[in-house]
Amino acid sequence: MSISLRNITKRFGKKTVIENLSLDFESDSRTAIVAFSGSGKTTLFRIMAGLEKRFEGEVIHDGKLALMFQEDRLFEKATVLENVTAVSDKPKEEAVKLLTELGLGDSLHLFPTALSGGMKRRVALARALFFDAQNVLLDECFTGLDDDTKKQTAEVINKYTQGKTLILITHSREEARLLNCRLLIFEKGFIF
């Protein structure tokens, strides 16, 4: 088992966002949690990532987690390449290769302020993929990408997450299909 959720319940005041949720994500599995905005899927992401501390239940995971948040969270005073290499001691050439595959080979020495929204999104993704982790959690990783860039980006994600546990948080079944994920529909605090 790579990640297990046991009887997770999360409330904000009197509002229950997640109720008694138990899920298992097997090693080397690909899962998309699909839900509309405001449904609590990002809260679920934060619980799985260990960032949300106030909840009932238990999260168990084997190995490290690589996270891509809904926000880009780039280092503004670091270049594209520096943003990616900051998370790993792997050779810089590997980061250059990954960024090039994501269509950012000409942007390695630019700062985030010089990038479009879609470019920033791909830098944040590259950083998550470059981190050496067995479990990869991606929250809305295709935001701001046109259809062609989405397909190219999906190919890179599929390549770099082979043999890993991938969990995608999304509102789009099409995005889940691009990453060959099984679908879990998240609605009103429950999985269907």
VOGU-3710 file (C-alpha; in Angstrom, 3 decimals, decimal comma):
1> msislrnitk> 0,000/0,000/0,000  1,431/3,375/-0,932  -1,103/5,753/0,651  -4,011/4,842/2,919  -6,725/7,082/4,288  -8,577/5,707/7,293  -11,925/7,166/8,415  -11,052/10,741/7,431  -13,524/13,386/8,579  -12,878/17,111/8,172
11> rfgkktvien> -15,116/19,907/9,389  -14,898/23,668/9,096  -17,038/24,811/12,003  -20,398/23,106/11,573  -19,795/22,299/7,893  -18,576/18,754/7,176  -16,393/18,725/4,040  -15,224/15,092/4,214  -17,101/12,411/6,127  -15,646/9,073/7,250
21> lsldfesdsr> -13,609/8,579/4,068  -11,366/5,520/3,700  -9,281/4,962/0,558  -6,270/2,912/-0,466  -3,880/3,959/-3,222  -1,778/0,987/-4,236  1,875/1,317/-5,214  2,275/2,077/-8,937  -1,405/3,080/-9,279  -2,868/6,077/-11,135
31> taivafsgsg> -5,936/7,710/-9,629  -7,868/10,887/-10,385  -10,099/12,413/-7,739  -12,625/14,350/-9,815  -14,799/17,054/-8,281  -16,144/20,527/-8,926  -14,492/23,614/-7,409  -15,414/24,143/-3,772  -16,132/20,454/-3,160  -13,239/19,919/-0,734
41> kttlfrimag> -10,834/18,165/-3,093  -7,978/20,548/-2,258  -8,663/19,989/1,452  -8,387/16,256/0,778  -5,095/16,906/-1,058  -3,772/18,862/1,937  -4,758/16,035/4,302  -3,013/13,421/2,119  0,069/15,648/1,922  0,239/16,041/5,703
51> lekrfegevi> -0,345/19,793/5,522  -3,779/19,779/7,148  -3,429/18,756/10,777  -6,940/19,221/12,170  -9,020/16,275/11,041  -10,287/12,983/12,366  -8,848/9,718/11,089  -5,425/8,651/9,915  -3,218/8,965/6,829  -0,514/6,352/6,260
61> hdgklalmfq> 1,995/6,541/3,425  5,129/4,696/2,391  7,926/6,776/0,951  8,283/10,440/0,077  5,589/12,646/-1,450  6,135/15,010/-4,377  3,523/17,756/-4,383  2,226/20,155/-6,991  -0,156/22,628/-5,429  -3,111/24,417/-6,985
71> edrlfekatv> -0,972/27,572/-6,789  2,409/27,622/-8,556  4,435/28,572/-5,444  7,564/29,418/-7,412  10,580/31,163/-5,917  10,328/34,641/-7,452  14,063/35,412/-7,142  15,149/32,127/-8,725  15,285/31,251/-12,416  13,180/28,513/-13,974
81> lenvtavsdk> 16,108/26,097/-13,745  16,905/27,086/-10,152  13,262/26,587/-9,149  13,429/22,992/-10,358  16,919/22,038/-9,167  16,197/23,405/-5,669  14,351/20,193/-4,743  16,977/17,592/-5,680  20,696/16,910/-5,894  20,249/15,163/-9,237
91> pkeeavkllt> 22,445/16,472/-12,089  21,340/19,819/-13,508  21,321/18,264/-16,984  18,369/16,079/-15,960  16,387/19,183/-14,983  17,269/20,814/-18,317  16,053/17,690/-20,144  12,761/17,640/-18,203  12,125/21,358/-18,756  12,921/20,984/-22,456
101> elglgdslhl> 10,431/18,114/-22,750  7,843/20,433/-21,157  8,536/23,067/-23,827  10,543/25,355/-21,536  14,036/24,791/-22,915  14,320/28,427/-24,046  13,166/29,758/-20,668  15,696/28,187/-18,296  17,239/31,489/-17,186  14,034/33,515/-16,954
111> fptalsggmk> 12,497/34,543/-13,656  8,846/33,710/-12,851  7,736/37,321/-13,450  8,675/36,890/-17,134  6,540/33,749/-17,579  2,946/33,278/-18,681  0,514/31,465/-16,394  0,826/28,239/-18,369  4,630/28,404/-18,263  4,603/28,910/-14,493
121> rrvalaralf> 2,312/25,902/-14,185  4,765/23,721/-16,106  7,705/24,930/-13,976  5,770/23,971/-10,834  5,047/20,586/-12,410  8,694/20,083/-13,377  9,716/20,751/-9,789  7,297/18,081/-8,515  8,453/15,564/-11,128  12,145/16,302/-10,459
131> fdaqnvllde> 11,821/15,586/-6,742  12,782/11,984/-6,017  9,570/10,572/-4,528  7,547/7,388/-4,879  4,216/9,196/-4,527  3,239/12,113/-6,775  0,222/14,283/-5,885  -0,841/16,832/-8,497  -3,559/19,424/-7,832  -5,036/20,878/-11,064
141> cftgldddtk> -1,753/20,453/-12,957  -3,179/21,429/-16,371  -4,568/24,858/-15,401  -3,821/27,499/-18,037  -2,633/25,053/-20,709  -4,107/24,883/-24,202  -5,108/21,500/-25,637  -1,827/20,826/-27,477  0,300/21,800/-24,490  -1,929/19,674/-22,248
151> kqtaevinky> -1,276/16,604/-24,418  2,479/17,249/-24,491  2,508/17,799/-20,725  0,493/14,613/-20,118  3,063/12,604/-22,087  5,840/13,993/-19,875  3,888/13,262/-16,670  3,207/9,700/-17,840  6,893/9,190/-18,610  8,213/10,572/-15,320
161> tqgktlilit> 5,636/8,868/-13,078  6,092/5,340/-14,449  6,364/2,928/-11,534  5,154/5,574/-9,062  1,850/6,213/-7,328  0,114/9,134/-9,048  -2,856/10,964/-7,541  -4,418/13,706/-9,641  -6,873/16,208/-8,193  -8,965/17,659/-11,029
171> hsreearlln> -12,402/18,822/-12,148  -11,905/17,243/-15,593  -12,498/13,638/-16,617  -10,607/14,386/-19,845  -7,481/15,298/-17,872  -7,819/12,076/-15,899  -8,041/10,154/-19,185  -4,850/11,815/-20,487  -3,000/10,374/-17,489  -4,656/6,923/-17,691
181> crllifekgf> -6,162/7,322/-14,227  -8,983/5,390/-12,610  -11,733/7,824/-11,643  -12,998/8,531/-8,156  -15,829/11,059/-8,034  -15,689/13,238/-4,918  -18,960/14,902/-3,950  -20,356/16,217/-0,657  -17,524/14,654/1,336  -17,910/11,181/-0,149
191> if> -16,177/9,169/-2,909  -18,304/7,444/-5,587
//
